[in-house]
Amino acid sequence: MTFKTENDFCYGMFYTDNQGDFVIIAKEDRSALGNQVQLLL
């Protein structure tokens, strides 16, 4: 699952294991992410 806020790009992942259910969310500043994409291009 991905979503955007005004200033951030977020990616979430849901998984289960023998300890229970978990949601992991990673957040990156959109301007920093844009700079990294430009470097890759």
ModelCIF file with pLDDT and N, C-alpha, C, O atoms, coordinates in Angstrom:
data_MODEL
#
_entry.id   MODEL 
#
_entity.id                         1 
_entity.type                       polymer 
_entity.pdbx_number_of_molecules   1 
#
_entity_poly.entity_id                      1 
_entity_poly.type                           'polypeptide(L)' 
_entity_poly.nstd_linkage                   no 
_entity_poly.nstd_monomer                   no 
_entity_poly.pdbx_seq_one_letter_code       MTFKTENDFCYGMFYTDNQGDFVIIAKEDRSALGNQVQLLL 
_entity_poly.pdbx_seq_one_letter_code_can   MTFKTENDFCYGMFYTDNQGDFVIIAKEDRSALGNQVQLLL 
_entity_poly.pdbx_strand_id                 A 
#
loop_
_entity_poly_seq.entity_id 
_entity_poly_seq.num 
_entity_poly_seq.mon_id 
_entity_poly_seq.hetero 
1 1  MET n 
1 2  THR n 
1 3  PHE n 
1 4  LYS n 
1 5  THR n 
1 6  GLU n 
1 7  ASN n 
1 8  ASP n 
1 9  PHE n 
1 10 CYS n 
1 11 TYR n 
1 12 GLY n 
1 13 MET n 
1 14 PHE n 
1 15 TYR n 
1 16 THR n 
1 17 ASP n 
1 18 ASN n 
1 19 GLN n 
1 20 GLY n 
1 21 ASP n 
1 22 PHE n 
1 23 VAL n 
1 24 ILE n 
1 25 ILE n 
1 26 ALA n 
1 27 LYS n 
1 28 GLU n 
1 29 ASP n 
1 30 ARG n 
1 31 SER n 
1 32 ALA n 
1 33 LEU n 
1 34 GLY n 
1 35 ASN n 
1 36 GLN n 
1 37 VAL n 
1 38 GLN n 
1 39 LEU n 
1 40 LEU n 
1 41 LEU n 
#
_struct_asym.id          A 
_struct_asym.entity_id   1 
#
loop_
_ma_qa_metric.id 
_ma_qa_metric.mode 
_ma_qa_metric.name 
_ma_qa_metric.software_group_id 
_ma_qa_metric.type 
1 global pLDDT . pLDDT 
2 local  pLDDT . pLDDT 
#
_ma_qa_metric_global.metric_id      1 
_ma_qa_metric_global.metric_value   87.80 
_ma_qa_metric_global.model_id       1 
_ma_qa_metric_global.ordinal_id     1 
#
loop_
_ma_qa_metric_local.label_asym_id 
_ma_qa_metric_local.label_comp_id 
_ma_qa_metric_local.label_seq_id 
_ma_qa_metric_local.metric_id 
_ma_qa_metric_local.metric_value 
_ma_qa_metric_local.model_id 
_ma_qa_metric_local.ordinal_id 
A MET 1  2 80.00 1 1  
A THR 2  2 84.00 1 2  
A PHE 3  2 82.00 1 3  
A LYS 4  2 83.00 1 4  
A THR 5  2 84.00 1 5  
A GLU 6  2 85.00 1 6  
A ASN 7  2 88.00 1 7  
A ASP 8  2 88.00 1 8  
A PHE 9  2 87.00 1 9  
A CYS 10 2 89.00 1 10 
A TYR 11 2 90.00 1 11 
A GLY 12 2 92.00 1 12 
A MET 13 2 94.00 1 13 
A PHE 14 2 94.00 1 14 
A TYR 15 2 91.00 1 15 
A THR 16 2 94.00 1 16 
A ASP 17 2 91.00 1 17 
A ASN 18 2 94.00 1 18 
A GLN 19 2 92.00 1 19 
A GLY 20 2 94.00 1 20 
A ASP 21 2 96.00 1 21 
A PHE 22 2 95.00 1 22 
A VAL 23 2 92.00 1 23 
A ILE 24 2 93.00 1 24 
A ILE 25 2 91.00 1 25 
A ALA 26 2 91.00 1 26 
A LYS 27 2 88.00 1 27 
A GLU 28 2 85.00 1 28 
A ASP 29 2 86.00 1 29 
A ARG 30 2 82.00 1 30 
A SER 31 2 82.00 1 31 
A ALA 32 2 82.00 1 32 
A LEU 33 2 78.00 1 33 
A GLY 34 2 79.00 1 34 
A ASN 35 2 83.00 1 35 
A GLN 36 2 84.00 1 36 
A VAL 37 2 83.00 1 37 
A GLN 38 2 87.00 1 38 
A LEU 39 2 88.00 1 39 
A LEU 40 2 89.00 1 40 
A LEU 41 2 90.00 1 41 
#
loop_
_atom_site.group_PDB 
_atom_site.id 
_atom_site.type_symbol 
_atom_site.label_atom_id 
_atom_site.label_alt_id 
_atom_site.label_comp_id 
_atom_site.label_asym_id 
_atom_site.label_entity_id 
_atom_site.label_seq_id 
_atom_site.pdbx_PDB_ins_code 
_atom_site.Cartn_x 
_atom_site.Cartn_y 
_atom_site.Cartn_z 
_atom_site.occupancy 
_atom_site.B_iso_or_equiv 
_atom_site.pdbx_formal_charge 
_atom_site.auth_seq_id 
_atom_site.auth_comp_id 
_atom_site.auth_asym_id 
_atom_site.auth_atom_id 
_atom_site.pdbx_PDB_model_num 
ATOM 1   N N  . MET A 1 1  ? 0.849  -1.167  0.000   1.00 80.00 ? 1  MET A N  1 
ATOM 2   C CA . MET A 1 1  ? 0.000  0.000   0.000   1.00 80.00 ? 1  MET A CA 1 
ATOM 3   C C  . MET A 1 1  ? 0.900  1.236   0.000   1.00 80.00 ? 1  MET A C  1 
ATOM 4   O O  . MET A 1 1  ? 1.852  1.316   0.776   1.00 80.00 ? 1  MET A O  1 
ATOM 5   N N  . THR A 1 2  ? 0.601  2.176   -0.852  1.00 84.00 ? 2  THR A N  1 
ATOM 6   C CA . THR A 1 2  ? 1.327  3.442   -0.855  1.00 84.00 ? 2  THR A CA 1 
ATOM 7   C C  . THR A 1 2  ? 0.339  4.591   -0.746  1.00 84.00 ? 2  THR A C  1 
ATOM 8   O O  . THR A 1 2  ? -0.811 4.479   -1.171  1.00 84.00 ? 2  THR A O  1 
ATOM 9   N N  . PHE A 1 3  ? 0.792  5.683   -0.179  1.00 82.00 ? 3  PHE A N  1 
ATOM 10  C CA . PHE A 1 3  ? -0.020 6.894   -0.107  1.00 82.00 ? 3  PHE A CA 1 
ATOM 11  C C  . PHE A 1 3  ? 0.907  8.092   0.046   1.00 82.00 ? 3  PHE A C  1 
ATOM 12  O O  . PHE A 1 3  ? 2.072  7.957   0.420   1.00 82.00 ? 3  PHE A O  1 
ATOM 13  N N  . LYS A 1 4  ? 0.365  9.259   -0.252  1.00 83.00 ? 4  LYS A N  1 
ATOM 14  C CA . LYS A 1 4  ? 1.138  10.497  -0.180  1.00 83.00 ? 4  LYS A CA 1 
ATOM 15  C C  . LYS A 1 4  ? 0.459  11.452  0.777   1.00 83.00 ? 4  LYS A C  1 
ATOM 16  O O  . LYS A 1 4  ? -0.768 11.492  0.877   1.00 83.00 ? 4  LYS A O  1 
ATOM 17  N N  . THR A 1 5  ? 1.274  12.221  1.479   1.00 84.00 ? 5  THR A N  1 
ATOM 18  C CA . THR A 1 5  ? 0.777  13.359  2.231   1.00 84.00 ? 5  THR A CA 1 
ATOM 19  C C  . THR A 1 5  ? 1.280  14.604  1.513   1.00 84.00 ? 5  THR A C  1 
ATOM 20  O O  . THR A 1 5  ? 1.882  14.503  0.445   1.00 84.00 ? 5  THR A O  1 
ATOM 21  N N  . GLU A 1 6  ? 1.043  15.748  2.077   1.00 85.00 ? 6  GLU A N  1 
ATOM 22  C CA . GLU A 1 6  ? 1.479  16.982  1.424   1.00 85.00 ? 6  GLU A CA 1 
ATOM 23  C C  . GLU A 1 6  ? 2.992  17.012  1.220   1.00 85.00 ? 6  GLU A C  1 
ATOM 24  O O  . GLU A 1 6  ? 3.473  17.496  0.195   1.00 85.00 ? 6  GLU A O  1 
ATOM 25  N N  . ASN A 1 7  ? 3.743  16.493  2.197   1.00 88.00 ? 7  ASN A N  1 
ATOM 26  C CA . ASN A 1 7  ? 5.203  16.581  2.133   1.00 88.00 ? 7  ASN A CA 1 
ATOM 27  C C  . ASN A 1 7  ? 5.916  15.233  2.059   1.00 88.00 ? 7  ASN A C  1 
ATOM 28  O O  . ASN A 1 7  ? 7.134  15.194  1.887   1.00 88.00 ? 7  ASN A O  1 
ATOM 29  N N  . ASP A 1 8  ? 5.186  14.137  2.185   1.00 88.00 ? 8  ASP A N  1 
ATOM 30  C CA . ASP A 1 8  ? 5.833  12.837  2.306   1.00 88.00 ? 8  ASP A CA 1 
ATOM 31  C C  . ASP A 1 8  ? 5.219  11.796  1.384   1.00 88.00 ? 8  ASP A C  1 
ATOM 32  O O  . ASP A 1 8  ? 4.049  11.879  1.009   1.00 88.00 ? 8  ASP A O  1 
ATOM 33  N N  . PHE A 1 9  ? 6.045  10.807  1.026   1.00 87.00 ? 9  PHE A N  1 
ATOM 34  C CA . PHE A 1 9  ? 5.599  9.619   0.313   1.00 87.00 ? 9  PHE A CA 1 
ATOM 35  C C  . PHE A 1 9  ? 5.706  8.464   1.304   1.00 87.00 ? 9  PHE A C  1 
ATOM 36  O O  . PHE A 1 9  ? 6.742  8.298   1.948   1.00 87.00 ? 9  PHE A O  1 
ATOM 37  N N  . CYS A 1 10 ? 4.650  7.667   1.434   1.00 89.00 ? 10 CYS A N  1 
ATOM 38  C CA . CYS A 1 10 ? 4.623  6.608   2.438   1.00 89.00 ? 10 CYS A CA 1 
ATOM 39  C C  . CYS A 1 10 ? 4.321  5.256   1.798   1.00 89.00 ? 10 CYS A C  1 
ATOM 40  O O  . CYS A 1 10 ? 3.557  5.164   0.838   1.00 89.00 ? 10 CYS A O  1 
ATOM 41  N N  . TYR A 1 11 ? 4.934  4.214   2.347   1.00 90.00 ? 11 TYR A N  1 
ATOM 42  C CA . TYR A 1 11 ? 4.713  2.855   1.889   1.00 90.00 ? 11 TYR A CA 1 
ATOM 43  C C  . TYR A 1 11 ? 4.422  2.009   3.116   1.00 90.00 ? 11 TYR A C  1 
ATOM 44  O O  . TYR A 1 11 ? 5.175  2.043   4.089   1.00 90.00 ? 11 TYR A O  1 
ATOM 45  N N  . GLY A 1 12 ? 3.340  1.254   3.075   1.00 92.00 ? 12 GLY A N  1 
ATOM 46  C CA . GLY A 1 12 ? 2.969  0.400   4.195   1.00 92.00 ? 12 GLY A CA 1 
ATOM 47  C C  . GLY A 1 12 ? 2.909  -1.055  3.776   1.00 92.00 ? 12 GLY A C  1 
ATOM 48  O O  . GLY A 1 12 ? 2.581  -1.377  2.634   1.00 92.00 ? 12 GLY A O  1 
ATOM 49  N N  . MET A 1 13 ? 3.231  -1.935  4.724   1.00 94.00 ? 13 MET A N  1 
ATOM 50  C CA . MET A 1 13 ? 3.205  -3.365  4.465   1.00 94.00 ? 13 MET A CA 1 
ATOM 51  C C  . MET A 1 13 ? 2.595  -4.066  5.666   1.00 94.00 ? 13 MET A C  1 
ATOM 52  O O  . MET A 1 13 ? 2.969  -3.791  6.806   1.00 94.00 ? 13 MET A O  1 
ATOM 53  N N  . PHE A 1 14 ? 1.652  -4.978  5.412   1.00 94.00 ? 14 PHE A N  1 
ATOM 54  C CA . PHE A 1 14 ? 1.009  -5.759  6.461   1.00 94.00 ? 14 PHE A CA 1 
ATOM 55  C C  . PHE A 1 14 ? 1.497  -7.190  6.371   1.00 94.00 ? 14 PHE A C  1 
ATOM 56  O O  . PHE A 1 14 ? 1.526  -7.774  5.287   1.00 94.00 ? 14 PHE A O  1 
ATOM 57  N N  . TYR A 1 15 ? 1.880  -7.757  7.501   1.00 91.00 ? 15 TYR A N  1 
ATOM 58  C CA . TYR A 1 15 ? 2.255  -9.167  7.484   1.00 91.00 ? 15 TYR A CA 1 
ATOM 59  C C  . TYR A 1 15 ? 1.908  -9.823  8.810   1.00 91.00 ? 15 TYR A C  1 
ATOM 60  O O  . TYR A 1 15 ? 1.743  -9.150  9.827   1.00 91.00 ? 15 TYR A O  1 
ATOM 61  N N  . THR A 1 16 ? 1.801  -11.126 8.784   1.00 94.00 ? 16 THR A N  1 
ATOM 62  C CA . THR A 1 16 ? 1.527  -11.906 9.990   1.00 94.00 ? 16 THR A CA 1 
ATOM 63  C C  . THR A 1 16 ? 2.665  -12.906 10.198  1.00 94.00 ? 16 THR A C  1 
ATOM 64  O O  . THR A 1 16 ? 3.281  -13.380 9.243   1.00 94.00 ? 16 THR A O  1 
ATOM 65  N N  . ASP A 1 17 ? 2.923  -13.210 11.449  1.00 91.00 ? 17 ASP A N  1 
ATOM 66  C CA . ASP A 1 17 ? 3.844  -14.278 11.788  1.00 91.00 ? 17 ASP A CA 1 
ATOM 67  C C  . ASP A 1 17 ? 3.356  -14.947 13.063  1.00 91.00 ? 17 ASP A C  1 
ATOM 68  O O  . ASP A 1 17 ? 2.232  -14.700 13.501  1.00 91.00 ? 17 ASP A O  1 
ATOM 69  N N  . ASN A 1 18 ? 4.188  -15.792 13.663  1.00 94.00 ? 18 ASN A N  1 
ATOM 70  C CA . ASN A 1 18 ? 3.738  -16.517 14.845  1.00 94.00 ? 18 ASN A CA 1 
ATOM 71  C C  . ASN A 1 18 ? 3.589  -15.631 16.079  1.00 94.00 ? 18 ASN A C  1 
ATOM 72  O O  . ASN A 1 18 ? 3.061  -16.082 17.095  1.00 94.00 ? 18 ASN A O  1 
ATOM 73  N N  . GLN A 1 19 ? 4.046  -14.377 16.011  1.00 92.00 ? 19 GLN A N  1 
ATOM 74  C CA . GLN A 1 19 ? 3.910  -13.430 17.111  1.00 92.00 ? 19 GLN A CA 1 
ATOM 75  C C  . GLN A 1 19 ? 2.656  -12.563 16.987  1.00 92.00 ? 19 GLN A C  1 
ATOM 76  O O  . GLN A 1 19 ? 2.256  -11.922 17.959  1.00 92.00 ? 19 GLN A O  1 
ATOM 77  N N  . GLY A 1 20 ? 2.027  -12.534 15.796  1.00 94.00 ? 20 GLY A N  1 
ATOM 78  C CA . GLY A 1 20 ? 0.828  -11.725 15.594  1.00 94.00 ? 20 GLY A CA 1 
ATOM 79  C C  . GLY A 1 20 ? 0.831  -11.028 14.249  1.00 94.00 ? 20 GLY A C  1 
ATOM 80  O O  . GLY A 1 20 ? 1.560  -11.412 13.335  1.00 94.00 ? 20 GLY A O  1 
ATOM 81  N N  . ASP A 1 21 ? -0.001 -9.990  14.140  1.00 96.00 ? 21 ASP A N  1 
ATOM 82  C CA . ASP A 1 21 ? -0.131 -9.198  12.916  1.00 96.00 ? 21 ASP A CA 1 
ATOM 83  C C  . ASP A 1 21 ? 0.637  -7.894  13.094  1.00 96.00 ? 21 ASP A C  1 
ATOM 84  O O  . ASP A 1 21 ? 0.634  -7.295  14.170  1.00 96.00 ? 21 ASP A O  1 
ATOM 85  N N  . PHE A 1 22 ? 1.300  -7.463  12.010  1.00 95.00 ? 22 PHE A N  1 
ATOM 86  C CA . PHE A 1 22 ? 2.114  -6.261  12.080  1.00 95.00 ? 22 PHE A CA 1 
ATOM 87  C C  . PHE A 1 22 ? 1.891  -5.385  10.856  1.00 95.00 ? 22 PHE A C  1 
ATOM 88  O O  . PHE A 1 22 ? 1.608  -5.886  9.768   1.00 95.00 ? 22 PHE A O  1 
ATOM 89  N N  . VAL A 1 23 ? 2.019  -4.067  11.041  1.00 92.00 ? 23 VAL A N  1 
ATOM 90  C CA . VAL A 1 23 ? 2.003  -3.103  9.945   1.00 92.00 ? 23 VAL A CA 1 
ATOM 91  C C  . VAL A 1 23 ? 3.293  -2.302  10.049  1.00 92.00 ? 23 VAL A C  1 
ATOM 92  O O  . VAL A 1 23 ? 3.602  -1.729  11.095  1.00 92.00 ? 23 VAL A O  1 
ATOM 93  N N  . ILE A 1 24 ? 4.036  -2.270  8.959   1.00 93.00 ? 24 ILE A N  1 
ATOM 94  C CA . ILE A 1 24 ? 5.276  -1.499  8.884   1.00 93.00 ? 24 ILE A CA 1 
ATOM 95  C C  . ILE A 1 24 ? 5.035  -0.354  7.907   1.00 93.00 ? 24 ILE A C  1 
ATOM 96  O O  . ILE A 1 24 ? 4.565  -0.573  6.791   1.00 93.00 ? 24 ILE A O  1 
ATOM 97  N N  . ILE A 1 25 ? 5.358  0.866   8.328   1.00 91.00 ? 25 ILE A N  1 
ATOM 98  C CA . ILE A 1 25 ? 5.190  2.040   7.462   1.00 91.00 ? 25 ILE A CA 1 
ATOM 99  C C  . ILE A 1 25 ? 6.536  2.747   7.350   1.00 91.00 ? 25 ILE A C  1 
ATOM 100 O O  . ILE A 1 25 ? 7.176  3.056   8.356   1.00 91.00 ? 25 ILE A O  1 
ATOM 101 N N  . ALA A 1 26 ? 6.957  3.000   6.108   1.00 91.00 ? 26 ALA A N  1 
ATOM 102 C CA . ALA A 1 26 ? 8.168  3.776   5.841   1.00 91.00 ? 26 ALA A CA 1 
ATOM 103 C C  . ALA A 1 26 ? 7.747  5.100   5.221   1.00 91.00 ? 26 ALA A C  1 
ATOM 104 O O  . ALA A 1 26 ? 6.849  5.141   4.380   1.00 91.00 ? 26 ALA A O  1 
ATOM 105 N N  . LYS A 1 27 ? 8.396  6.179   5.639   1.00 88.00 ? 27 LYS A N  1 
ATOM 106 C CA . LYS A 1 27 ? 8.035  7.514   5.162   1.00 88.00 ? 27 LYS A CA 1 
ATOM 107 C C  . LYS A 1 27 ? 9.289  8.230   4.676   1.00 88.00 ? 27 LYS A C  1 
ATOM 108 O O  . LYS A 1 27 ? 10.330 8.194   5.332   1.00 88.00 ? 27 LYS A O  1 
ATOM 109 N N  . GLU A 1 28 ? 9.179  8.883   3.514   1.00 85.00 ? 28 GLU A N  1 
ATOM 110 C CA . GLU A 1 28 ? 10.305 9.623   2.944   1.00 85.00 ? 28 GLU A CA 1 
ATOM 111 C C  . GLU A 1 28 ? 9.819  10.998  2.498   1.00 85.00 ? 28 GLU A C  1 
ATOM 112 O O  . GLU A 1 28 ? 8.734  11.132  1.930   1.00 85.00 ? 28 GLU A O  1 
ATOM 113 N N  . ASP A 1 29 ? 10.623 12.000  2.758   1.00 86.00 ? 29 ASP A N  1 
ATOM 114 C CA . ASP A 1 29 ? 10.318 13.352  2.313   1.00 86.00 ? 29 ASP A CA 1 
ATOM 115 C C  . ASP A 1 29 ? 10.251 13.364  0.791   1.00 86.00 ? 29 ASP A C  1 
ATOM 116 O O  . ASP A 1 29 ? 11.165 12.879  0.124   1.00 86.00 ? 29 ASP A O  1 
ATOM 117 N N  . ARG A 1 30 ? 9.169  13.918  0.238   1.00 82.00 ? 30 ARG A N  1 
ATOM 118 C CA . ARG A 1 30 ? 8.974  13.897  -1.219  1.00 82.00 ? 30 ARG A CA 1 
ATOM 119 C C  . ARG A 1 30 ? 10.071 14.644  -1.962  1.00 82.00 ? 30 ARG A C  1 
ATOM 120 O O  . ARG A 1 30 ? 10.474 14.214  -3.043  1.00 82.00 ? 30 ARG A O  1 
ATOM 121 N N  . SER A 1 31 ? 10.565 15.746  -1.418  1.00 82.00 ? 31 SER A N  1 
ATOM 122 C CA . SER A 1 31 ? 11.618 16.486  -2.116  1.00 82.00 ? 31 SER A CA 1 
ATOM 123 C C  . SER A 1 31 ? 12.920 15.689  -2.125  1.00 82.00 ? 31 SER A C  1 
ATOM 124 O O  . SER A 1 31 ? 13.633 15.697  -3.128  1.00 82.00 ? 31 SER A O  1 
ATOM 125 N N  . ALA A 1 32 ? 13.241 15.009  -1.039  1.00 82.00 ? 32 ALA A N  1 
ATOM 126 C CA . ALA A 1 32 ? 14.448 14.168  -1.003  1.00 82.00 ? 32 ALA A CA 1 
ATOM 127 C C  . ALA A 1 32 ? 14.321 13.007  -1.964  1.00 82.00 ? 32 ALA A C  1 
ATOM 128 O O  . ALA A 1 32 ? 15.285 12.655  -2.644  1.00 82.00 ? 32 ALA A O  1 
ATOM 129 N N  . LEU A 1 33 ? 13.159 12.414  -2.028  1.00 78.00 ? 33 LEU A N  1 
ATOM 130 C CA . LEU A 1 33 ? 12.919 11.302  -2.964  1.00 78.00 ? 33 LEU A CA 1 
ATOM 131 C C  . LEU A 1 33 ? 13.038 11.785  -4.406  1.00 78.00 ? 33 LEU A C  1 
ATOM 132 O O  . LEU A 1 33 ? 13.610 11.092  -5.247  1.00 78.00 ? 33 LEU A O  1 
ATOM 133 N N  . GLY A 1 34 ? 12.505 12.961  -4.693  1.00 79.00 ? 34 GLY A N  1 
ATOM 134 C CA . GLY A 1 34 ? 12.613 13.530  -6.037  1.00 79.00 ? 34 GLY A CA 1 
ATOM 135 C C  . GLY A 1 34 ? 14.055 13.786  -6.432  1.00 79.00 ? 34 GLY A C  1 
ATOM 136 O O  . GLY A 1 34 ? 14.438 13.556  -7.579  1.00 79.00 ? 34 GLY A O  1 
ATOM 137 N N  . ASN A 1 35 ? 14.853 14.260  -5.494  1.00 83.00 ? 35 ASN A N  1 
ATOM 138 C CA . ASN A 1 35 ? 16.287 14.485  -5.763  1.00 83.00 ? 35 ASN A CA 1 
ATOM 139 C C  . ASN A 1 35 ? 16.995 13.175  -6.076  1.00 83.00 ? 35 ASN A C  1 
ATOM 140 O O  . ASN A 1 35 ? 17.836 13.131  -6.974  1.00 83.00 ? 35 ASN A O  1 
ATOM 141 N N  . GLN A 1 36 ? 16.670 12.106  -5.353  1.00 84.00 ? 36 GLN A N  1 
ATOM 142 C CA . GLN A 1 36 ? 17.287 10.815  -5.600  1.00 84.00 ? 36 GLN A CA 1 
ATOM 143 C C  . GLN A 1 36 ? 16.889 10.271  -6.981  1.00 84.00 ? 36 GLN A C  1 
ATOM 144 O O  . GLN A 1 36 ? 17.717 9.686   -7.680  1.00 84.00 ? 36 GLN A O  1 
ATOM 145 N N  . VAL A 1 37 ? 15.635 10.464  -7.367  1.00 83.00 ? 37 VAL A N  1 
ATOM 146 C CA . VAL A 1 37 ? 15.183 10.005  -8.683  1.00 83.00 ? 37 VAL A CA 1 
ATOM 147 C C  . VAL A 1 37 ? 15.923 10.761  -9.776  1.00 83.00 ? 37 VAL A C  1 
ATOM 148 O O  . VAL A 1 37 ? 16.329 10.159  -10.770 1.00 83.00 ? 37 VAL A O  1 
ATOM 149 N N  . GLN A 1 38 ? 16.105 12.055  -9.616  1.00 87.00 ? 38 GLN A N  1 
ATOM 150 C CA . GLN A 1 38 ? 16.832 12.843  -10.612 1.00 87.00 ? 38 GLN A CA 1 
ATOM 151 C C  . GLN A 1 38 ? 18.269 12.362  -10.769 1.00 87.00 ? 38 GLN A C  1 
ATOM 152 O O  . GLN A 1 38 ? 18.796 12.323  -11.881 1.00 87.00 ? 38 GLN A O  1 
ATOM 153 N N  . LEU A 1 39 ? 18.900 11.996  -9.657  1.00 88.00 ? 39 LEU A N  1 
ATOM 154 C CA . LEU A 1 39 ? 20.270 11.478  -9.726  1.00 88.00 ? 39 LEU A CA 1 
ATOM 155 C C  . LEU A 1 39 ? 20.308 10.155  -10.493 1.00 88.00 ? 39 LEU A C  1 
ATOM 156 O O  . LEU A 1 39 ? 21.249 9.900   -11.245 1.00 88.00 ? 39 LEU A O  1 
ATOM 157 N N  . LEU A 1 40 ? 19.302 9.325   -10.308 1.00 89.00 ? 40 LEU A N  1 
ATOM 158 C CA . LEU A 1 40 ? 19.261 8.038   -11.012 1.00 89.00 ? 40 LEU A CA 1 
ATOM 159 C C  . LEU A 1 40 ? 19.009 8.202   -12.506 1.00 89.00 ? 40 LEU A C  1 
ATOM 160 O O  . LEU A 1 40 ? 19.508 7.421   -13.317 1.00 89.00 ? 40 LEU A O  1 
ATOM 161 N N  . LEU A 1 41 ? 18.229 9.226   -12.864 1.00 90.00 ? 41 LEU A N  1 
ATOM 162 C CA . LEU A 1 41 ? 17.941 9.451   -14.281 1.00 90.00 ? 41 LEU A CA 1 
ATOM 163 C C  . LEU A 1 41 ? 19.155 9.994   -14.983 1.00 90.00 ? 41 LEU A C  1 
ATOM 164 O O  . LEU A 1 41 ? 19.110 10.247  -16.187 1.00 90.00 ? 41 LEU A O  1 
#
